[in-house]
């Protein structure tokens, strides 16, 4: 199967499996999404969704969050890991949103990336899921599957993102990045598939004899 054939098959099959992929992080607006995505670093979405109701009960706007003591934020988010760094970032970015952006999350990639604790991936998720701007955030699932499916050599997440953006139409990016995440969690997990087990791996590479070694993000 050629690369264009793989791309067409993958996009069609994922569209069949996940026709309307939901945003996995519970949120009410761009601010609560931003905080949830920041908390999801090195933490599962499920755990974040268990923690954020208590946090947002205390503060669900930049002004209210900026007014909370940092140690109070840290105590609530401790189950998500890296709580000292995350609490500091959440408080400071909330202050910046109040001071510089009228208490609103900016719908601008560069402005988002300047916020404490907000890297390119987090900014991409917010742009895609809060503002509907086409983006292709690459997490560990997407990075791994792009290599297994022959879509990228996967030297790093930057290259993987660039390769996927080149292969798939821009208007499909926001759904597609969620569809790949859901497929990776359900069928093509790190331990459950080695590049020869799941339907997409078998279809894309029916003659593959050995496990596909993937480079870490």
Secondary structure, DSSP 8 states (H G I E B T S, - for coil): --HHHHHHHHHHHHHHH-TT---SS--SSHHHHHHHHHHTTTS-HHHHHHHHHHHHHH--SHHHHHHS-HHHHHHHHGGGS-HHHHHHHHHHHHHHHHHHSTTS--S-HHHHHTSTT--HHHHHHHHHHHH--------HHHHHHHHHTTS---SSHHHHHHHHHHHS-GGGHHHHHHHHHHHHHHTS-TTT-SSSSSHHHHHHTTT--S-------
